[in-house]
């Protein structure tokens, strides 16, 4: 049967710990990551899906009507809940209205309370009617969030009960699921088999799952609103251990959350999802549903999510926490989910950290935000350690050359933000001296020179070498890499967006005048789309217009034409700079570039901005529907670059 609501639109409720609830507006889960209760057992990592969803019906004196829809293999949608549904939006949290054939109307709402591994759902009759019953079957798993669940004899459906409180322990070693509901419960174990996840299927991944339902919850909606709270019995949070009943608990949480969200703009509300707890302080989730915290993403996103938004406490906590992780001048780029050693495979993450520290300290000083001397000292020491390590030479061939520029890379490694790799195939190796790495390196040296003359000579040599080496007169723009594969006087003239960071996006612009204007014009003409800059110019060898297919196809096109919203931050800043940054120029840029990007808040990940989009029209959103640096750079544009 056709679905009347949109499966391409997704909602997200994040818990501030790394866990979240998410799904489609239409109802059927299309990803393995869509779930009601998905928790981070070691915030923000160790994520597990405990409750995937539910099947629900409304029984009235005139019949029984489904208010949920599921998709089963090979291609069956059942029951027809979406046919009764009207989407009400995500403000202040996801809400639906179900209009049944006999005139009964029920509203459903769902929210996740902040800093709590829980989710709260409610249903109410819009107009009083006698004999209206809500029946609901929870669908449980208890699996790693990257995995899939299948019918097996080890699943334990039995529930422990204490009044309104139920507890299921599906598997040994998996956090127990706590359910608090003003409902009757009847044990009736059933397996639901062969759920089909269309997004996983499109990505060439396993896409079939079985889920277990331990029994049935039943509410009398004619007697009052239904309240259902799910929580994990985990170290991170155990919020429903007794005391108040479901209705009172949900009402208190709802009041708190409504007050917490009140007054925030759409971008500010989106930003709140990414700033989360980490065992050593705070951090930023790179994107939902599958990323955790990445160094590069954290420091790029922080300037918008925290600094531009005035969340100085969060910025301080994140930067101080990361300051202790410098190793041989490098910061980790990724912390794996399950405790393996941090990965240092990034040349630019540490340099973005220096820029983020600079922006934070400047904003904090301007706003009178005080740091403890030990905290500021930790940030300064980390910056000094990064500069010293890079200048002397560190992992992966990263070193300052005599010309003052930064050389980096070894065969078989991907060190820049264009880091796609399929097996042994590094799609965009960019070994040598990539243009945006030089912009970041010279900005980092400029930051260091503000406190110490030690870096001034290296900065001067680097700026002179950049001006001499990177200009490509044949195309009136910048080379993407010079000294390719560490071979002197070789250049990569491929048209990519990385050059824009030499003009915008960083405190120090390396180009001005006519050359800066030419770079911006070339980028706008060939790389700009309403959803970001293309990662490769159309007509260049290897340009891929659409990001789709299996893992190899998608990763192979990741930086070969795919558009990236986060790059609009440095591009628009460059566009404004070369035109004089007048009020009129800023207003023009806001209408021309920011408005189309903000229109995307109503597509894909609702209220958020996607990770990527197709390079060719209609620029279909792809990748993570909720991406931190996409939102962060939009906020930085809105609050800083285009502020009047």
N, C-alpha and C positions, 0 to 999 in steps of 0.2 A: 504494500500500500504506500502511496506517496506521503512524505512528511510535510506538514504545513509550515513548520518552523525551520530555522536555518541551522544545519549541522556545521557550517563553516564558521559560525560565530561561537566563541568559547568564553566562559566566565572563569574567574579565578578568585579564590579567597585564601590568602596566605596567613600563616599563624605566627610569623615573626621568629620562628625557630628553625625554619627550613622545610617544614611540612606545609600541606595545603589541601584544599578541596577544589576540584575543578570538574568541568563537564561541558557539554554543548547546550546551547539554548534549546535545541529541539528535544534533547533528552538522551538519545542513544549515545553510549560511550563510543568514541571513535579512536581513542588511544588507550594503550595499556596504562597510561598515567592518569586517566580520568578516574576519580575516586571521591568518595565522601570523606573518608578518614585515612589520610596518607601522612604519616608522621616521620620525623627525624629522630631516630633513637640516640644519636650522638650529634646534637645540633651543630651545624646544619646538615650533617651527613647521616649515613646509616638509615636511609629512607626506606620505609616499608608501607605497603598497602594493606590495611586491615579490613576496611569496609569499602567495597567497590561501588555499591549502589543499592537500589531497592526496586522491587516491583510493588505497585500500589493501585488500589481500586477504591472507588466510592460506591457504596451500596445505598440506594434510596428505596422507598416503597415502590418505585416504578422500574427498578432494575439495577444492574451493576455496571459501572463505567470505569474503564482504565484511565489513570492519569500519568502513567509512565509508558515508555516505549523502549524496546530492546531490539538490537539487530543480531540475528543468528545466521550462521553459515548454512547454505552458500550465499543467500541474499534474501532474508526474510525479516521484515520488521513486524514485531508483535509484542504487546497488543497495540491499540490505536490511541494511546494517551495523547500523543502530539496533535491528533486531530481535534482535541478539545482545548488545546492550550493557547493562551495569549501571553506573550512575553511582556513583562512590565518593566524590565530594565535592571541595572546593577546599582542604582542609587537608592539607598545607601549600601544595598547588598542584593544579590540575585532574588528576583521575585517572579512568580508566574500566577496567572488566573486561569482556572479551568471552568469552562461553561458547558455544562452537561445537557444532554438532549431534553431532559425533563425540566430544565430551568434552574436547576441547582448550580450555584456558583461558589467555588472554593478557591481561596488564595493560599499559595505556598511560598514560604520565605526560607532563606538559608543564609547563615553567616558563620564566620569563624572568629571567635574571640581572640584578641591579641595576646601573644606570649602564652598560649595554651594549646596543648595538643588535643583539640576537640572541635566539634562542629555542632551547631544548634539548628534544628529545623522546626517549623511550625506550620500548621494548617488552620484555617478558620473559614466558617461560612460567611459569605458576604451579606446574605440575608437569612434570618432564622428560618429553619424548616425542621419539621419533625422527622425522626427515623433516619437520619443521615449518619452512616458509619464509614469510617476510614479503615481499610485493611492494608497491611504492609508486611512484606517479606524482606528482611535484610539479606543482602548478597555479600558473603564474606570470603576472604582468602587468607591473608597472612603471609605475604611474599615480599621479596625485594621488589622495589618499584620498577626496575628494568626487566623483571622476569614475567612469566605468565604462569597461571595456576591451572592444574588439571585434577580431575576426579581421582581420589586416592583413599585408601582405607584408614590412613593415619589421622584424617581430619576428625576433630572432636566437637560434635554439635551441642553437647550438653551445656546447660546454663545454670549458674548459681544465681539465686534470687534473694532479694531482701527488700520487700516492699516494691517501690517503683524501680529499684536498681536491679539490673541483670548484668551478669558477667560471663562472657564466652572466652574460652582459652583454646583457640583452634589447633595450635600445635605447641609442643614443648619448646621452650626457648623463644617463643614469639610473645610480644606484649599482649596481655589480656585486653579484650574489648569491653568497655563498660557502657551500658545503655541505661539512661535515665529517662523514663517516659511515663506519662499519666495514662497508661494503656494497659489493657489485659494482654497477657502473653500465653500462647499455647505452643508447646514444643511440637514440631512436625518437620523433621529433617528431610530435605530434598536437595538433589543436585540439579543445577541449571547448566546445561551443556552447550558448548559450541557458540559462545558469543563471538561475533566477528567485529574486529576493530579495523575500520576502513583506512584510517591514516597509517596504521602499521602495514597493512596490505600494500598501500601505495608506495611505501618506503622499502618494499621488498623484504620485510621482516616477518617473523612469526606473528600471527594475528588471530589465533583461535584460543579461547580460554573457557574453562569450566569454573563455576562458582558454587559455593554451598550456602543454602538457606537453612538455618537451624529451626525456624518456627515462624509464627505469625503474631504480629502486634495489631491490636484492634482498639480504636478510639470511637467514642460516641460524640461526633461533632455537634450534634444537636444540643448536647449538654454543656459544651464549652470548647474552647480551642484545644487543639492537639499540640503537645510539646514533646520533642524527641531530641535528646542530647547524646552524642557519642563521644567517647573519650578513650584514650589509651592509658593503660596502667603501666606507665613508663617513668623513668627517672626524671624526664624533662617536665612532666606535669601529671598530676592526678587530681583533676578539679572536681570530680563528682563522687566523693567518698562518703557522702551521707549528708544529713542536715536537711536543707531545703529540698522540696520536691521539684519535679521537672518544670512545672509552670512558673514557680517563683524564681528558680535558678535562671531559666531562659529570660524572664522579664528583667532580672537584674543585669544579666550579661547584655541584653539588648539595649538597655538604657546607657550602660557604660560605653558600648561600641558606638551607639548613635552620637553620644557626646564627643567621643574621640575623633570621629570622622567628620563632625560638623565643621563647616567653614573652609575645608580644604578644597582646592581646585581639583579638576580631574587628573591633571598631571601629578599633583602632590599626593593624591590618593593612590595613584599608581606607584609612585616612588616608595610609598610605605611598604609595599609588598616585598621589596628587594633587600631592605636593611634588616638584618636578622642577627640573632645571637650566635656567637661562637664560643667555644669553651674558654678562649683566652680574651674575650671581649666582644666585639661586634665585627660584622663583615657584610659583604654584599653578594647576594645570589645573582649569578650572571644571567640566568633566564629560567623560566618555567616552561615546560615541566621537567626537563631532564638535566639541566646544568646545576652544578653547585657553585662554590665561589672560586673564581679564577683571578689571579693577580692583575693581569692586564685589564680585564673587564672591570674589576673593582675600582682601579684608580682612574680609569676614564669615566666611569659612571658616577663616582663619588663627587666629582666637581659639579654635577647637576643635581643628583639626588640629595646630596647633603649640603654642599657649600652654597650653591645658588638658592637652595630652599631654606637656608638659615638653620639647618639641623647640625649645629656646630658640635654639640655633645656627641652625636653619632660620628661625625667626621673625625673628631679627636680620638674617640675610642677605636675606630677602625685603623687609623694611621698609626696610633701608638701600638696597637696589637701587632701590626705588620712590621713595625720597626725592629722588633726582636728577632725577625726571621732572616735578616740579611746574612748571606753566606758567600764569601769571596766576592763581595760586591753585587751579588744577585739576590733577587727575591723570587720565591717560588711562583710559578704560573698556575699551578693546580694542586689541590689537595684531593687525592682519590677518596672515594666513598668509604673504603674499608681499611683505613689505617696504613696503607703502604707509604713509602717514603715520598715526601713532596717532590714535584717535578719542577726543574729549573729551566725548562726548554723555551726560554723567551729572552730575546735581547732587549725588548722594549718595555717589559713590565716594570723593571726597576726604574727606568727613566720616566715613565708615566707616574711612578710614585713620587719622584722628585718634583714634578710639575704639580701634582695634587697637594703635596706639602706646601709648596709655594703659594698656591691659590688659597689654601685653607688659612695659612698664617696671615696672608694679606687681608683676607676677608675678616678674620677674627680680630685683627688689630683695628680695622676700620669700624667694626661694630662694637668694640669694647669688650669682646669676649676674652676672658682671662684663662690662660693655661697655667698649670703648675710648672714651676721651673724645671722639675725633673721630666715632665712630659715634653716640654719644648726641647729640652736637652736631648731626649731620646730621638725626636724627629730630626734634629740637626745632626746628631751622630750617625743616624741611618743614611742621611743624604751624603755626608762626608765619606762614609764607608762605600757607598755605591760609586761615587766619583773616583775614589782612590782605587777601588777594585777594577773599574773599567779602564782607567788610565794605565794601570800597570799591566792589565791583561788577566782574563779569567777564563771560565769554561767556554768551550765551543768556538775557540778562535776569536773571542771578543776582546778587542784591544784598541787603544788609541794609536793611530799611525803617526809618524813624524809630521804629516801635513795637518794634524789636529782633528782629522775626521775619524769616525769609529768604524773599524772593520769587524765583520762578524760572519760566522758560518762555517760549517763543515759538511762534507758530502753526506747525504742521508738524513739530514736534520732540517727542521722547519722552525726558524727562530723568530720570524716576524709575525705580525697579526694575520698575514696570509698564510695560515699554518695547516692547510688541508694535506692529509696524507692517507694513501690507500695502500696498505701493506708496505712494501719498500718504495713505492712511488710517492715522492714528495712533489706535489703538483706545482707549487711555486716556490722553489728553493731560495731564490733571491740572495745568493751568497755574494759577499763583497761589501759594498757600502750602499745600502738602500736609502732612498731619499728621505723618508719619514724618520728613519733611525737617526740620520744626521740632524734633522730638525729637533728631535727630542734631545739628542746628545748636546747640541749647542745650547739649547734652552737650559739643560741641566747644568752645564758649565756656567751659564749666565747667572743661574740661581746661586751656585757655589761662589761666584766672583763677588756677589753682594756682601759676603762675609769674609772672603779671603782673596788677596791678590794672587795667591798661588795658582789659581785657575785662569787668570786673565790672559797669559801668553798663549795657552792652549786654545782658549776661546778665540783669540784674534787670528791665530793660524787656521783654525777650523773654518771661521767665517770667510776668510780670504780664499781658502781652497774650495769651499762650497760655491762661492760666486764664480770661480774660474772653471770648475769641473762639471757642474750640473746643468748649465744652460745648454739647451739643444736648439740651435738657431734654425735648423731645418723644420722644426715643428712649433717654434715659438712657445716652448714650454720646457719642463725639466725632464732629464733622464730619470728613469725609475731606479736604476742601480748603476754605479760606476765601479771600476775595478772588479768587474764581474768575475766570480770564482777566484778572486784574489789575483787576477791578472791585470797588471798596471795598464792604464790608459784604454781599457775596454769599457763600453757603455751599452746599457740596455735601454733602447728608445721606446719600449712598449708603453702605450698610453694607458696609464693607471691613475687612480685618484690620490695615491699617496703623496704626490707632490703638493697637494693643497695645504698640507701641514707646514710647508715653508712660508705660507702667507697668512693662514688663519688657524685658529684652534689652540694656539700656544701663546704664552706671554710675549715672546720675542719673535717677530717676523724676520725671516732671513732675506726676503726680497721686498723691494718697494718700487714705486714708480711704474714705468711702462712694462717692465718684465713681470712684475706682480700682476698687473692688469691682464697681460697676455695669458698668464697661467690660469687665472680665474676664468677668462673668456673661453679658453680651450676646454677646460673642465666642464663649464656650463654647457657648451655646445655639444660635446660628445658623451659626457658621463652623467649629467643630471637627469633624474627622473623624479616624479612627485613623491616617491617613497625612498629616495636615497640616491647615492652616487653609484653608478656601475663600477664594478671592480676591474673591468677591462673594457676598452673601447670597442664598439661595434666595428666590424671590419678588420680588427686585429686577429692574427692567427690564434685559433683556439677559442674565440668568443663563443659562448654558449648562451642562447637567449632565454632558456628556461631551466630552472632548478627542479629536477624531477628524476624519477627512476629509482633504481636500487642504490645501495650504499656507494658503489664505485661511481655510478653516474652522478649522484648528488655531490659527493665529495670532489669529484673531478670538475664540477662546475661552480663550486663554492666561491671561488675568487676569479672566475673566468667570465665575468659578465654579470653575475648576480649583483643586485643593488643592495646597498647597506644603509639603512636609515641613520645610523650613528654618524656617518661621514657628513651628513648635512650640517652638523655642528661646526666643524672646521671650515666647510665650504661657505656657509652663509656668513660666518665671521670674516672670512677672506673677502667675500663679495662686498660686504659693508665697508671693510677697511680700505679697499682700493677705490671706493667711491666717496670717501671722506667721512663716513659714519655720522652724517647729519640726521636730524629727526626725519626729514623726508625720505632719505635713503633707508633708514630703519623701518619706516612704515611700509615702504615699497617691498622690502625684503620679507617683512612679516606676511604681507598679503601674497607675495609671489611664491615663497618657499615654505614658510611655517604653516600657513593655513591648510595647504593640501596634506601636509604631514599630520596635522591635528585631526583632519577629517578621518584619518585612519583609526582614530580611537573608537569609531563605531563599526569597525570591521575586525575580522579575525579574533584576536584576543581583546575583548571589549574593555575599553578604558585604558588600554595599553598600546604599545607600538611593537610590531613584529621585529624579529631578528633580521630578516632578509626579505627580498621580493625578486620576482623575475626581472631580468634586465629589459626584456621586450614588453610592450603593452599587451594586456592591460595591467602589467606589473602585479601579478597575483602574489599576495603575501605568502611567504614560505618560512620554514625553520621553526624556531620557538615562537609561539604567538605572543609571548610576554618576555621582553628582553630589556635588561637593566640599562645598558649603555644607549640603547635607542631612546628610552624614556629620559635618561639623564641628560643627553645632549639636547633633546627637545626642551627640557626644563632650563638648561643653561642658556639656550637661545632666547627663550621667553623671558627669563628673569634677569639676565645679564647682558648678553650681546645686543638684543633688540630693545632693551629697556630705554625709555626716553628720560 
